[in-house]
């Protein structure tokens, strides 16, 4: 079985047996992969360990694992930690946003489907959610994830009459149609959530920002009053599109989080 | 093909379902028990029955106990004003082995792990807040595991306690290099923690 070296972010971990872990990794070149880290928690008296004493959620590392798409759980053989997110761990909101970003990637990206730019965006976003720019950074990442996976909803113009959102006073998001409707057309859609059209313009601004190495530049500062309705809308859209429950959505939308 | 009788196979399956025991080990244990005298073998069954019928959670700290209160909560020499919050009873045993903590504990019986469906209501945070209501506690030491979920749980408790009991001091177990370890084997996170948490000599 050939070995592959790749930069990885840990999206999910399950403690397995006494010392091992089953991991869902987002590999930069290889996409989402599931591996087993045998003896991850095993350390010698002097602290030597194959995987630094255990692999944690959101850890970024240079990893080596067997390339075996046909095999259910190829073994992880090396894990050299490059980013342990010390700052992120000091803020509960940052932890929830980072974990939610990982959940979204696990939900929307297929196994062994490479997304190099998305990997870079996630790595950068995990750094940014540890800062005061966390709200806008997380929203921008979610939008990029949807665009990259082909699930971007229509947020620019009414899905019924085509009227641009820049010209409407009221709007709603039609969940089962994956797009926004103007105030006049919204009653045609039973499964809908109201949204302030000004927030949709914020989305358009973010999507058209200049980019440097794939990262959006000069993200506008946003508060939770602005991002919560958008995060709620996008969570509904992702839930409907993927037919999967998002466990972290409730946490990031809670007023106290 | 010859196979085990149903009762032997059942015993093997039961052992094999235990953590760290594979099918071969389960077979060895089962045959060891078969070779033992009935009274010796049945002592194992009695021990399992005992532990499942007599062990319960301490009504104060949720440690494992055979009575209403665990040994630590009922010990008058322990400092009841300092509470170390931990995830599992086995963490308590590990801390007790160190022998340097003379306060009492609060066992959460888990940690907040949203990805695994463990929510704040699934751990004993409400019971901790109820203990704080009594006004006796002056310090809470967060002893949850130093991983993302443990840190998240500690921050969640910090928010709850800080909001409702602002006079209670909140501290976190120190993190960094383990005694007896080598710096060259420590990972980047551990070294960063060790440097930021350095102490005056």
Interface residues (C-beta under 8 A of the other chain):
Chain A: X12 X17 X18 X44 X45 X46 X47 X48 X49 X52 X53 X54 X56 X57 X58 X59 X81 X82 X83 X84 X85 X86 X89 X90 X91 X92 X95 X96 X98 X99 X102 X103 X247 X248 X251 X256
Chain B: X19 X20 X114 X115 X117 X147 X148 X149 X151 X152 X155 X156 X159 X177 X178 X180 X181 X182 X185 X186 X187 X188 X189 X190 X192 X193 X196
